Amino acid sequence: PTSNVHPVHIPTAPAHEFANGSPSTTVIQEDAPAITDESQTSPPDTSVVNEENLDDIDDGNICEPYVADEEASSSDTAPVSTRRQLNTDAMWCFFNEFLANVEPKTYKEALQFSSWIEAMQEEIHEFERLQVWELVPAPYDVLIIPLKWIFKIKLDEYGEILKNKARLVA
């Protein structure tokens, strides 16, 4: 693959302080950017620099290769989260939390959440435990009383969800 290299100007580091009485000093910075010049093919100069000649060096024209975002992302193997993706993920978390605080209006809506299914099971177990009703076959020509589920969220004094309550009413 081809890569577009664009020179980028990088501000230079502050001047180094040297110990007095030192005849010569080698300046090596590990975090210094690489100097690139497309017309020059000779190896970089690693010679010893005298303290008196430091002012003659023009280090304000340091260039570093710039790689376009498309090229950089195609060479990376690890997934990278962008701000937009993190913002979207945060919105989904908020949306899911919001849905947990909404009382369902229908039986089908309640079946989408395990907490409401558990609340309906608790209500049916209470009917069985208290022997509130007895299941019998429906007779002909008699209207059956329609039942409806009512869903309510019970909150504590701090506004946090205490429990989900489901009631089966006639």
N, C-alpha and C positions, 0 to 999 in steps of 0.2 A: 504494500500500500504506500501511496505517496503521502508526504506530509508537508504542509505549508509552514515555513519557518518565517516568522516576522520578528524583527528586532524590537525589544522593549527596553526602554531606558529605566535603569534601576539606580536609585540614589546611592551614593558611595557612603561607606562607613566612616566614622570620625577618625582623625589622624591618630596614630599610635604614639604612646609615650615611650621613650627609650631611656635606658639607664645611662647616666653620664659616665664617660670614660670607656665606653664600649667602642672598640675600633670599627666593628661592622656588625650588622644585625640581619638575620634572615627573617623576612616577613612572610608568614604562612598563616592563612586563615582557613580553617576547616569548613566553615559555613559560607565562604565567599562564593558568589555565582561564577560559573564558567564563562570565559570570554570567548565569543565566537565571531569569526569573520570569514565569510564565505570565500573571499579572494585569497586568504592566507592559508597555506597548507603546512607550514612549518610547525614543529612542536612548540608548546608554550615555553616561555623563558622562565627557568627556575634558578637563575643565578643569584648570588649574594649581592645585596644592595647596600652601599655605604650610606651612613646616616646623612651625610652632606648632600647626597644625590636624591633624597626622597622628595624634595620639592620639585624636581624636574619631571617626575612621573605624572602623567595626566591620567588619573583614574576616574574621570567623570564620564567617560564614554563606554561604560560597561554594558554589553548587550547580552540578553539571555534569550534562548529560543522560546517562541510562543507556539503552543499547540492548540488548535481550534478545539472547541468543546466536543464536536462530533467525533473527532479523532481520538481524543482522550477517553471518551466514554466507550468507544468500541474496543479499546485495548484493555480496559479494566475488566476483571472477572468478578469482583465482589459487587453485590448490589449496593447502590447508593440511594439514600432517601433524600429527596429534594424538599424544600420548604413547602411547596404546594402539596406534595404527597403527605407530609407530616400534618399539614393543616387539614387535609381531607380525612386522614385517619382520626385526628382529634375530633372532627365534626361527627364522624360515625360513632365514636365512643359517646359523645354527648347525645347524639340521636338515640342510641340504644338505651342510655340511662334515662332519657326523657320518656321513651316508650315503656320502660319498666314502671314509671310513675303515672301512667294513663290507665284508667279503668276501661276494660273492654266493654263494648256495647252489645255484642252478640256472642253466642256460644262459639262460633267459628273463630272469632278474634281471640277468645280466651284459650282455645286449643293451640295457639301458636306459642304460648309461654308455659313452661313447666310449672312455674309458681302458681298459675291459675288452675292448672290441671290438679295439682295437689290440693288446692283450696276446695275444688269441687268434690274430690274424693273424700276429704274430711267431712263435708256436709252430708254426703251419702252414708258414710260410716256412722255419723251421729244419728241419722234416721234409723239405721239398722240397730244400733245400740239401744236407743230409746224405744224401739218398736213403734215408731210413729205410723207406719203404714204397712200394709200387706199387699203384695202384688197378686192380683187376680186377673183372669182373662176378661177382656172387655165384652160386655153383652151387646147384642145387636139392638139397634134403634135407640141407643142411649148415647147422649153427647158426653164425650170424655172431657174432663176439666183440663184445659191447656195449662202447662207449666212453663215457667220462664226463669232463667238464671239472672240473678242480680249480683253484680260484682262491685265490691267496695274495697278501697285501700285504707287500712287502719294505720294512723300515724301516731308516733309518740309525742311527748311535749316539745321536742326539738324539731319536729317536722320530718323526722326520718321514718322510713317505712317500717312499721312494726310487724304487720302481716297482711296478707291478701285474704279477704273474706268473700266467700261465694255463698249465696242463699238461693235455694230453689223455692219459688213461691207459686201459688195458684192464682 
